[in-house]
């Protein structure tokens, strides 16, 4: 490495070209990098859906779910199998290990499911696919028409227009009912014309079809034969012939039935700001840029608005680009401020010329890292940007050590070029291995599992890329600059440091390139005019005096106060180490006291508050709509009150309400009837408040959610009413999964657990996943029916045809897949008496009343039967108010005894923790062994250059003190309201601090060894190394702290989950600085004392020879 440093230093053209290549690569890459609000987090899951229309959940479980679970046992790479038996649908979720071969697993699952031949005949073809998360960009609400068909047609027109835009690829119409043609036949008509549902459906199939008939090959050519009679619209079906009378006259479908060309019989409606609405969902796929898609959709709305029919309006809703812009602006502002503070700190304590070249390494490393992370496949998002801010203060550490070493050689009188080469070469080993140890600390994060593991992996990748380019710049480029650049005047030095300062400061005004260049030219012109007028030199002289005052003050402090303190600490080294360990124990005491509650992944607040309502299954859509109306009116009152109270920046913008759907889940009904999932959801609803960006309002999202919850109060008969506001979470804060075979036992235990959780203050939104099903009539055949030849199967088919319907056809009408259903009239389907009066057709063609051949027992089943790993499960779910309690505290108390007491009477029921707790367990269990290996790698990387097994232990002894600093930092920041406690991100900051403090300690120990090698005594070597290395170590710690200070003291919602990481790193490094400068040298001397002791022990053990007596002759 040393010859390479000398070559680049001697050939500064090569160094400049290398730096230019890195900068150019970054600048070319930056405009083309995709921008996203959050990195794409993917958990590999295979979804299996099997429609079993009209079947109850128990029938779906027995007939479909259990058979699929049994078939999938033993497939390689499967982590867990979950299934839900719903009304008319079995959905199975096969979660894979992240290391599994997804394609092979998908093929295995398809083969196993396709091989099942025992499904009920009524089931449809299984739909199997690898789940790809739809990443929404924005929604467009269409309002104006009251007519549902007109609204849907407008939605389809807008969808088609948007799909034609070059930047938009995925657009759907959401939250509208699919088209359906319903052929409704009354029991009276069936009896009048002596028809059955089978006959009506058969007439539709035979009379409405297009069928190719081959061709006739004549001498004149080939002529195709086609039967063309497919009906596509309701009025066309009306003219189909159903049967003929005895006199030959035709009976048409319009004579027998009422044909309704309308929508599927689902309970669904959507209102936007109180008006009927349809929603257009624009999403991105792959690496598409979020802001580009959003801009294209907004431009379309702007262009098309004047062409819309009068009264029709298009409104942007849930714009993801605003979230991205909001979060990125916060972090860019923190990064800009942090860089300026680093620049100021370097300029105060180093010569401005040196500070300029040291600080230049930051943009060079950033641009090089952007080129590399883009090649890896990452994007610009909140997490990658935070990775850059996290490493901001760390990047200059290597340059500070190298620059300070070169500066010291220059002060010793060595020539400029020689001093640059020798100064860089002197610290090559500690700088290089210091970077490698930091990389080793971050390496385990690349292999974390789950949501949090993938987030940490993105941060680790970003940090490691920055560190690699920082090492290249500090070793190959910086010595060349410091060896050749000559600035002889105060004006030159100040002017040099003004270049990066002004360049970064101007970013506060604009990011537009042309405007930025214009501003820069203007500022440069003003400064040049001041210089030409002769005013700049006096100003620069004053600035340099001011800088010299700080630099001399630091030198004086090091040479006097610090040297004296170091001498005292080294003399009383055992007391020094003892005091340090006492301070370390205080940190463990703080953690054990509970003053810093731990929350694995605090939820990120969004700019929406979502009130999700669930009524008892079977509740009519009318009653649900009344409940939703109450919630919506409460939201409207809150909006009016807050927008008046905060008139300068109204916090609430829009209100969306839905019945029969939860739009926020992104799982609204499909736009066509091609989907087999057409179950009634009239018992659910949702109201959503769209807020202004968090930076523009005085109230937090959580505060608005709490106000809304209080003003709404309780909803009569509601099973669940939850107010959520999280942008992304790792799952439910409290999610206890009960597993067993007896649903009734699970229900009882869940109820007891709910009551128990309700006793804890701060536990809110307590619910469970058990839902009583709709009331159901269980049919059975009487002996009289069996005597007439009826079977349970023929009875079930006839009842199903009457009330659910017989699918006579499925036709393609434009882009819509439309079902043609034959069934009873709506009036008869809504009456329980219709079942008793229904006529059952026997095998001999006669009609008998239902009541004479069958009976119907009224009961209640399940709404959904949930299963996990071949057992039924019920989940008890709750959230916590983190200002009062954490989920870890509640669950620790439950595990201590309460949950065992509840489960004791039910030995066949077990429980497990899901949600955040499962994510926490998976992440930590995957990282702990990897970090143990990382510590060994760090030890090895330290042992190699030091050629010692003991000295690396001295260096690594500083790691616990970084933890101490992180704990005390959190306690201090919690006192002032900047953090609420510890989080997983706190641990990530501690990991980063570990790399920094190990690097500083390595530089110190390397200096001690160097001084010993030139003949100094061990005590003088340790003292002189501590004094000489004090300035670079203090500066590295100071730049790290001030670089993160703007983020640490940022109270904005968008930065809250990042603050704990910044606190751990900043305070961990600052506290460990004292340990590095005083405790590590003391430990070095203690190690030498022990060595001397062990060397004296053998001598003390040797027997003393007896005195020789003198014999006088």
N, C-alpha and C positions, 0 to 999 in steps of 0.2 A: 504493500500500500504506500509506503514512504516514497519509493521512486516515482510512483504515479502522481503523488502530491507535488513532488519537485518538478516533474515534467509539465504539469498543468500550470504551476506557478511561474515557471520560466516562459511558457508559451501562453500568455494571457489571451491571445486570439482564439486558441482552442477552447479555453475556459468560457469566453464570451459566446462562442458559437454553440457550445453545449447548453449554456443557459438560454440562449435564443431559441434553440431547438425545443427545449422543455416548455418555454413560454408559448411558442407558436403552436405546439401540439395541444396545449390547454385551450388557447384562444380559438383554434379551429374546432375543437370538440364541444366547447361550452354552448354555442348556439343550437347545436343539434342534439343535445342531451334531452331525453324526455323529462317532463316535469310532472310530478304527482304530489298529492297532498300527503301520502304515506307510502312507504314501500309495499310492494305486493307481498302480502303474507299468505302463504298457501299451505294448507294442511291437506295431504292427499286423502280424498274420500271418494269411494265409489257408491253411487246412488242406484238403488233398484226400486222401481215403482211398478206395482201390479194392480191394475184396477179390477175391482170385484163389485161392480155397480149394484147398489141397493142392498148390499150385505151389511149386517151389523158388525161392530168391532170384534165380538167373540167369534163370529163366523170367519171373519178375515184372519184372525189370529190362528185359529185351528186349521183353516183350509189353505192358507198361504204363508203367513209369517214363519210359523214353526218349521214348515217344510223347507223353506229357503235357508233358515238358520242351520238346520241339520245338514243340508247339502253343502254349505260353505265351510264346514268344520275342516281344519287342517290345511287351509290354503296358506302358502308361504307369504310372509310379509304382512299378514293381517294383525292389527293391534287390538281392535275391538269391533264387535258387531252389535249394532243397535237396530231395533225395529219398532215401528209404530203401527198398530192396527187401528185404523180409523174407519169411520162409516164409508164403505165403498172403496177403500184403498188400503193396500199394504205398502208401506215405504220402509225400506231397509237401508241403513247407512253402514258401510264397511270402511272403517278408518284404518289406514295403512301406516306402517312405520315410515318416517321420512326417508329412510335409506332404502325402502322397498322399490322394486322395479314395477312402476305403475302400469306399464303396458302389459307386462306378463300377468300381473295380478288381475287386471281388467279382463284379459282373455280367459283366465282361469275361472273367474266369477261368471262370465257369460256362458262358458261351457257347462259349469255345474248347474246353473239355473235352467239353461235350455234342456238339460237332461231330465229335469223333473217332469214326470208324466202323470202326476196325481193331483194336479190343481183341479178345483171345481170347473165344470164346463163353462160357467158364466164368466170366468175370469178372462181378461183380455191379455194381449201379448205383453210380457214384461218389458219395461223400458229401463235399460242399463247404460249408464254412462259415468265417466269420470267427472266429478263436480268441478266446474270452473266458475269461480266467483264472478258475478257480474259487478263490475266496478263502475258505479254510477257517476256521471259527470254533472248532469243537471236534469231537472224535470221542467216541463212546460205545461202550465195549467191552461186549459181552454174553457172559457166561460162565455155565456151569452144565450145560446139556444136552450129552451126548456125541454124540447123534444129529445129523447134519448137517442133515437136513430140519427137525427141531424148532428147531434154532438159527436157521436161515434164516427160518422162519415167525415166530419171536419177533422177529427183526430187522425183518421187514416190518410186524409189528404196531406196534413202537415207531416205525418210520418214519412210518406212517400217523397215529399219535397226535401225533407232533411236528409233522407237516405241518398239523394242524388248529389249532395254536397261532397266534394272530394275529400274533405277532412273528417267526415262523419261516416261511420260504417255500421254502427249498431243502434237502431232506433226501434222502440216498441210502443204500442198503445197499451197503457196499463189502466187498471181500475175501471174497466168497462165490461159489461156482460157480453158473452159470445152470442152470435146469432143462432137461432134455432127455429125450425118450422114444426109447430105442434099441431097434429091432427087429432082433434078432440071429439071423441065419440061418447054419447050418453048411453047408459044402460037401456034406456027406452028405445033408442035407435037400433041398438044391437038386437033387441028382441023383436022390434018391428020388422026388420029385414032378415031376421034369422041368421045373424052374422056372429063371428067371433073376432077377437083381436088378431088372431093368426090370419084369418081370411082378409081382413082389411090391410094388414101389413103386406101380405102376399100380393094383393091387388096393386099396392103402391109399387112394389119391387118389379112386378111384371109389366106394369103400364108405364113406368118412368125409367127409361134406360136408353143408352146408346150402345149398340153392339155391332162390331164389324162382321160382315157376312162373307168375307172372302172376296173373290174377283171372278169375272168372266173374261176369258181371253178370246177375243174375236179377231177376225182378219184385220179389222180396222184399228185394233189396239186393245189394251186391257182396260176393263171397266170395273171399278170397285163397287162392292155391295155393302151398304151400311143401313142399319136400322137406327133411326135418329128420333128419339121421343123422350129424351131426358127432361124432366121438369126441374126448373131452378127456382121458381118463385111460388109463393103461396097460391096465387090465382091460377097458375098452371096445374098445380096438383088438384085443384077443385074439379077439373074436367076429366080426371081419370075415371075409368069405368071400374066399379067395385063388383057388381054382379048384374045378372039379367033376370027379369021377371019371367013368369011362365008364358006371357004373351009376347016375349021377345024384346020388350022395352028395356032400356039401360037404366041402371041405378048408378048415378055418378057419386063421386066422393062428396061433393057439396050437398047431396041429398042426405047423406048418412052422417056427416061430421062437419064441424066448424074448423076451417084451416086458418091458423094464426101464424103469420110470418113475422116473428118477433124475436125475443131474446130468451135465453135459457132461464129456467125457473130457479134463479138464485137470488138471495136477499142481499143486494149490493147497491150502494149509492155513494156518491162523492160530492162534497160541496167545498168550494173555495171562496173564502170570505162571504159565506152564506149563499152562494149561487151554485146551481148544478154545474158540474165540471167533469172533464175527461183529462187524463194525464198522459203526456208524452214523455217517455223515459229515454234519455240519450246516455249511452254508456261508451266506455272505451274498451278496447281489447288489446292484449299484448303490451307493446311499448309505446302506444299512442300517447301523444302529449295532451294532458288535460286542458291546459290553457288554450291550445289551438282549437280543440273541439268546442270548448265553451265559447270562444270568440266567433267561430263560424255559426253556431246556433244563434247567438245574440244578433249577429249581423243579418241572419235570415229573418228573425222576428222584426227587426227594424225595417227591412225591405218589404216584407209582406203585409205589414200592419195596415197600410192604406188600401190594400186590395181585399181585405176581409169583409164579409157581409156586415152590415150595420149592427152594432150591439155585440159583436163577437170580439173577444179580447184574448191575447196570448200574454201570459205572465211567467217570468222566470221564477222557479221555485227550487230550493235546495241546491244552489249553485256551488258545486265543489271547488270551482276555481277561486271563489271568495275565501273559502277556508284555507286553500293553499296560499293565496296571496297574503292573507292575514298572518298565518304562521311564519311564512318566509320573511315577511317584513319585520316581524318581531326579532327573528334570529339574525337577519342581516343587520338590523340596527344594533343588536348586542355585539355582533362580530365586528362591525365598524367601530363602535365605541371601544371595544376591547383592544383592537389593533392600535388605535390612537393612544390608548393608555400605555400599552407596551412600548410604543415608540417614544412617548414622553419619558417613561421610566428609563429606557436605555439612553436617551439623550441627556438626562440629568446626571447619570453616573458613569457614562462612557463619553469619549469624545464624539461629537456629532457625526464626524466622518465614519468612525467605527460603528456608531449606532445605525447609520444609514445602510452600510453594507450588511450588517447583521440582520436588520429588519427586512432587507430585500429577499432574504431566504424564505420569508413567509409566503408572498405571492408566487414565488417560483415553485415552492413545494405544493401549494394549493393547485396551481395549474397543472403540474405534473400528475398530481393525485387524481384530478378530474379526468385527465386523459386515460389513466389506468382504470379507474372505477367504471368509466363508461365502457371500456373494452371488456371488463368483467361482466357487465350487464346491469349495473345499478343506474339509478336515476337521480335527478335533483329532487329532493323531498325534505321534509322536516328532519328526518333522522340523519341523512347524509350531511345536511347542513350543520346539524348539531355536532356531528363527528368532527367537522372542520373547526367549529368554535371550541370544542373540547381540547383539540390539539393545538389551538392557536398559541397559547402561552408556552406550550411544550416545545414547539418547533424551533424557537429561538434558543433553546437550551444548548444544543450542540454548537450553534454559531457563537453564542456567548462564551462558551468554554474555549473554542478555537480562537475567537477574536481577542479574548482577554489574554490568552497565552501569547499570541503574536504581539499584542500591545506591551506585555511585560518584557518581551525580548527587545522591542524597540526602545523601551525606557532604559534598558541595560546598555544601550549604545550600539546595538547591532544594526547593520544596514537594513534598508526597508525590505528588499527582496529576500535577503538571507534570513532576516527576522521572521518574515512571513512563512518561509519554508520550515525553519527550525521550530517556530512556535506551533505550527500545525502538526508537524511530525511528533512533537513532544507529547501531544495529547491524542494521537491517532488511536492508540489501543483503547484507552478508557472511553473515548467518544464512540468508536465503532461497536465495542462490546456493550456499551450502555444502550445504544439503539437496539441491538439484538436482544438484550434482556427485556426491553420494553415491548418489543414485538412478541417475545415469548410469553409475556404476561397476557397480551391480548389474544394470542393464538387460540386458547380454549374456547373463546366466545364464538369462534367460527363453527363450532360443533354443537352449540346449544340447540335444544329441541323446543317445539311449541312456538306460540306467538312471541313471547318474550325472548326466546332463544334466537329467533330470526331477526328481531329488532337489534339485539346486541351484536349479532353477526354483521349486520350492515355497519354499525358504528365501528366495530373492530376492523373491518376491511378498510373503511375510510381512514382510520387512524394509521394503520400500518402502511398504506400507500403514501400518506403524507410523510411519515417517518423515513421511508426509503429515499424519497426525493430530498428531504431535509439533510440526510446524511451525505448524499451526493453533492448537494450545494455547499455544505459546510466544509467538506474535505477537498473538493476539486475546484470549486468556483471562488469561494471566499478568500483563500490564500492568494489567488491570482489578483483579485481586486485590491486587497490590502498590501500587496507587494508592489503594485505599480501605480495606484492612484495617488496623486499629489495635490493636496489642498493646503496652500500656504497662508491664506488670509482668513480672518474671522468671518467675513462676508461669504467666502466660499464654503466654509463649514456649515454656517447657518442656512445658506441657500440650498446646500445639498440635502439637509434634513427636512427642509420645507417641501421638497419634491414629493416624497411619499405622504407627508402630513396633509398637504393640500389635495393631493390626488384622492385620498380616502375621504377627506372632509367633503369634497364636492359630491360624493355619492349620496350624501344626505339630501341633496337637492334634486337629483335626477339620475335615472339609470338609462335614459335614452342616449345612445352613442353620439348622435350629432349635437344634441344640446350640451352633453357633457364636454365634448371637444370645444364647443363655443365658449363655455364657462371657463375651461382650463386656459384657453388662449387669452381670454379677458383678464383672468387673475395674473397670468404670466406677464402680460403687457403692463399691468399696474406695478408689479414688482420690479420689472425692468426699468420702468420710468422712475421709480423711487431710487433704484440703484444709479441710474444715469444722472439723477439730480444730486447725487452724493449723500443722500440721507440713509442709505441702507447700511453703510459701513459703521456709523456710530450706533445704530440700533443693534447690529450684529455684535459689536464689541460689548455692549451692555448685556446682551443675551449670553455671550461667552463667559463674561464675569459671573453672571448668575449661575451658569452651568458649572463653572470652576468651583464656585462656592459649595455646591452640592457634592461634586466629585472629591474635593479636598476634605469636606466634612466626613464623607464615608471613609476615605483613607485614614483620616485622623482617628475616627472611631475604631477602625480595625487595628491601627498601630498602637493605640493606647487602651481604650476601654476593653475591646475584645481580647487583645493580647493578655491583659491582666486577668480577665475572666477565664481565659483558656488556661493560664498558668495555675490559677486556683483550682480549676476543675481537674486538671491533670494531676496536681499534687494530691487532691482529695478524690482520686478517681473512684474509689469504692463507694464513697458517699454520693458522688455524681451519678453512678449507675443505679444505686439504690433509690435515689430520688426519682430517677427516670422511671423505674419500675413501679414506684408508688403512684406516679402520675398515670402510668398505663393501667394500673388497677382501678383508678378512679373512673376511667372510661368504661371498663367492664361493669363497674358499679352503677353507672348511669344507665346502661342498657338493662341491667337486671332490675333496676328500680321501676322500669316501665315509663319513665319520663319521656322516652322517645318511642312511641308506638310504631310497630312495623306494619306497613301495608305493601304487599308484594307489587301490585301494579295499580296505583290509583287511577280511576277512570279519567279520561280526557274530556273536559266539558266541550260540547258542541255549541252551535248557535241555534239549536232547536230544543224545545221542551215538548216531550211526547207523553200524552195521557192515554194509556192503553187500557181499554175496558173489556172485561169478559163477564158476561151474564150466564146464568145457568143454561146448559145445553137444552135446546127446545124452546127457549124464549123467542117470541115472535120478533120479526124485524121491526115491527111497529113499536113494541116496548123498548127495544134496544135503541131505536131512533130517539125516543123520548129521553132516555138516559144520556145519549150523546148530545142532544140539544141542551140539556142542563150543563154539561161540561163546556160546551161551546159558548153558551151565554156567560158562564163564569169567566171564560177566556176573553170574551169581548169586553166584559166589564173591567177586567184587569188591564187589557190593552188601553181602553179609554182612560182609566185612572193613571196608569204609568206614563202614557204619552202626554198627558196634561202636566203631570208632576215633573217630568223630565222633558219639557217641550223643546229645549235646545238640542237634545239628542234622544228622540223617542226610541225606546228599546224594542218595542214589538212592531213588526212589520205586517205580517199576514197570518191568517188562520185557515187551516185545512181540517176538514172533518170527514170521516168515513164511517159507514155502517156496512157490516158484512165483510170487513177486511181490516188488516193492519198495514197500511201503505208503507210505513217506516221499515217494515221487515223486507220490503222488496219482493214480496211473494204474492202480489195481487193476482187475481184470476187472469187467465190468459185472454188474449184478444179474440180468439176464435174457439170454436168448440172442438178443435182438434185435440185438445187435452182431455183425457178421460176423467180428470178430477173435477167433478161438478157437484161437490157436496155443499149442503147449505151451511152458511156461516152467519146466519142472522143474529146470533147471540154475541158477536164481537163488534167492537167499534174502536175508533181512535180519533183523537183531536191533537193537532200539532200546531204549536206556536213557532213561527219563524222570527227569530230575533235579528237585530242588527249585529254586525261584527263586534266581537268582545272588546276591541280596542276603542270603540266609539261610544260605549254605554257605561253608565256609572254602576249598574247592578250586574252581579255575576249571574251566570245561567242557573246555578244552584239556588241563589236567592229568589229568582223569579219562579223557579219550580216550587219552592217552599210556599211562596205567596199563593200560587195557583192551587196547590194542594189544600191549603187552609181555607181558601175562599170557596172551593168546590164542595168540601165536606164529603160526606158519605153518599153513596148511591144505593138506594133500596134494592135489595136482592142481588147486588153485584157480587160475583164470585171473586173478582180481582179488579183493582183499579191502581195502576202503577204510573208514577210520574218519573220518566227517565230523561236524562240530558247528556248522556255520554256519547262522545264521538267514536271512541274505540275502547273496548275492555277485553280483558283476558277471560271473561266469564262472569257469572254471578258471584258476588262477594261471599255469600253463604249459600252453599248448594250441597245438601246432604241427601245422598241417594240411598234409599231403602230398597233392599233386594229380597225377594221371596217368591213363593208360589201362590199364596193366598192373598187375593186383592183386598179382602175385608180386613185382614190383619195389617196390611200395609196402610190402609186408610186410617185405622185406629191409631197406629203409631205416628203417622204423619200429623194427625190432629193434635196428639199430645205434644209432639215436637213444636208445632206452631204455637201452642199456648206457652210452652217453656221459653221459646225465643221471644215471645211478647213480654216476658218479665225483664228482659235486659233493656235498659235505657239506651236509646240511640239505634235500636234495631227497627227498621221500617220496611214497609211493603212486603210483609210476610205472607207467603202463599205456598201452595203445593200443586203438584201436577195432576193430582187425582181430580177427575171431573165425573160427576154422575151423568150418565147418558140421557138421551131423550126417553120419554115414555114410549114403550113399545108394546105392540100386540103380538104375542107369541102364538102362532097358529098350529093347530093339530087337527087330525082327521078323527071324526066320530066313527063308531062301528057302522052306522048307517051309510056313511060315505064309502067306507071300504067295501060294503056289500054292493054298491053301485059301480065298483071298479076304479074308484078314484085312488090315486096315490098321493103321498105328501109332495112329491115332485111336481105332479100336474097341478095340484092346488097352488103351490108356491108360484109357479109360472103364471097362472091366470091372475092371481092377486098382484104380482109384480107388473104384468102388462097393464092392468087397470090403473094402478096408482103411481108407479114409477114410469112405466111406458115401455113400449117395444121400439127399438131402433129399427125403423124400416129401411132407411138409407142413410148414407153419409155422402154428401155431394160437395164438390169444390165450386164455390161461387166467387169468382175473382181470386182474391188472396185469402178468403175465409173458408174454413172447413165447417160446413153446416150440417147438423144432425136433423133428421126427419123422424120425429117421434109420434107414435100412435098410443093414445092413452084416454082415460076418462076426461070429462070436462073439468075445468078448474073448480067449479062449484062442488062437483061430486068428490074431487080429490081433497077438498077442504072439510068434508063432513065425515064424522065417524059412522054415522048411520048408513053411509053408502056401502060400507063393508057388509053390514047385515043384510041389506037389500040386494047385494050383488048376486047375480045368477052364475052358478058354476056349471060348466059344460062337462057332461059325463062322456065316457068313451062311446056310448051308443048315440050320442048327439042330442040327448035331452038336456033340459035346463032345470036345475034345482036351486032353491035359495041357499045361500052360504050357511045360514044358521042351522039348516037341517042336516048338513053333511060335515060341518067343521065347527070348531070353537076357537075363540080368541081370548087369551088371558092377558090382562093388562099388567105390565111390569115396567121395570126400569133397568137398563143395562149400563154399559160404560160408554163414555164419549170417545175415549182413546185408551187403548191398552199399550203401555210402553214396556219394552223389553230390552235387556242388555245382557249379552253373553248367556242367552238361553233361560233367563229368569225374568219374571215381571218386576218392574221397578216403579217407585213413586219418588219424586224429588221434592224435598222441602227447600224452598228458595226464599231468600231475604236479602235486603240491602242494609247498609249501615250508614249512619251519619258520622263521618270520620272526625268531626269536631268533638264527639262524645265518646266513641268507642271504635275499636278496629275489629275486623272479622276474626283475626287471629286470637284476640283476647276472648271473644265470645266462644269460639270453637274450642279453645284450650280449656275453658271452664266447663263446657259441655262434655268434653272427653274425660275430664277429671272424675266424672261419676254420673251426671244426670242422664246421659244417653244410655249408659249401661243399665241404669235402673228402669228406664222406659222399655228397653229391649228384653230385659230379663224374662218376662212371661212368654216371650215368643222366640224360642231357641232356633227356629228355622229361618229367622229373618236376620240379615246382616246389613251393614251399612258401609258406605265409602264416601269420601269427599270428592266432589266434582267442582267444576267452575274454576275460580281463581286458585283454590287450594290444590286442585289436581295439576293445574299449570305450574304452580309454585313447586310442587313436589317433583314433577317431571324435569323442570329446568334445573333445579338444584341438584337432583340426583345425577343428571348428566354432566354437570359442570364440576362438581367436587372432585371426582377422580382425575379429571383433566387438569384441574389446577394443581393437584398434588404432583402430577407429572411436569407441569409448567415450572413449579418451584425447583424440581430436580434439574430441569433444563437451565434455569437461571443459575443455579449453583454450578453447573458444569461450565456455563459461559463465563462465570467469574473465576472459576478455578483455573481455566486454561491460561488466560493472560497473567494471572497472579502466581501461577505455579505453586499453589498452596491449597490444602484442604480446610485450613482453619480460617484464613482471612475471608473467604466468601461468607462464612458464618457471621463474622463481625459485620460485614456489609449488609447481609440479609436481616440482621437483628434490628435494623431500622424500620422494617416493614410493619411490625406491630404498632410502632409509634405513629405511622401514617394513619393507621386505624384509629388511634387515640385522637389524632387531630380531626379526623372526619367526625367522630362522635361529638367532640367538644364543639366543632363547627356547627353541627346540626342543632345542638342545644342552644347555642348563641342565636342562630338564625330563627329557631322556633320561638325564642323569647320575643323577637321582633316581628313575628308573623310571616316570615318568608317561606317556611316549610312547616308541615304539620307533624313530621316525624321521619322515620327511616323508610326507605323503599328499595326495591330491587335496583333502581337506578343509582341509589347511594352506593351500593356494592360495586357497580360499574365504575363510579368515580374513584372509589378506593383502589380498584385494580389499576386505573390510570396513574394514581398517585404512587403506587408501588413501583412502577417503572421509572418515574422521575426520581424518587428518593434513592433507589438503588443506583441509578446513574450518578447522582451527586456523591454518594458514598464511595463509589468505585473511583471517581476522579480523585477524591481525597486520599484513599488508600494507595492509589497508584503514585501520587505525589510523595507520600511517606516512603514508599519503597524506593523511589528514584533518589530521594535525598539520602537514604541509608546507603544506596549503592555508590554514592560519591564520597562516603566517609563520615557523614554526620552521625552523632550518637542517636540512639533510638528516641530518647526524650526530646532532643533538639529537632529531630526529623518530624516527630509528631506535632510539636508546637509550631514549627515553621510551616509545615504543610497546612495546618489548620488556619494559620494567619494568611498565608499566600492564597489559599483556595477559598477564603471567606467571601471575597468580592464576587467571583463567578457563581458560587453556590447561592449567595443571597440574591443576586440578580436573577438567576434562573427561577428561584422561588417567587420573587417579587413579580416577574413578568407573568408567571403562571397565574398568580393571584389576581393581578390587575386585569389580565386578559379575560378572566372569567367573571370579574366583578359586575359588569353590566348585566350579565345573565343572572347572576346570583341575586341581585337586588331587583329583578324584574318581577312584578306582581301580576303581569298579564296572564289571562287564562291560557293562552297558547303556549306559554313557556313553563307552566307550573310543573309538569311531570319531568322536565329537564333540570330544574333547579337543584334537586337533591344530588344529582351527579356532579354538578358544578361545585356545590358546597363541599362534597367529599374530597374532590381533587384539590381545590384551592386551599382549604384549611388543612388537609392532610399533608400537603407539601410544606405549608408555612410552619406547622408545628414540628414536622420532622426535620426542618432546617436546623433548629437548635440541637436536636439529637445528633444530626450528622456532624455538626461542628464541634460539639463538646462531648457527647456520650460515646460516639464511635471512636474518637481518639482515646478516650479513657478505656474503652474496651480493648483497644489495641495494646495499650500498656499493661492492662490486667492480664491479657493473654501472654505477654512477654514475662510478666511476674510469675505466672504459673509455669511457664517453660523453665525459667531459672530455678524455681522451686523443685521441679521434677529432676532437673540436672543436678541439684545439690543432694537430693535424697540418696542416690547410690554412694556418694562420697561419705555422707553421714553414717551410712550402714557399714562401711568398711571398719574392721577392728583397729584400734590404735595400738601400734607396736610398743612393747614394754620398754622402759628406759634401759639403756645399756650402762651397766655399772663399770666404773673404772678400777682396774686392779693395779695397785701400786706395786711396783717391783722394787 
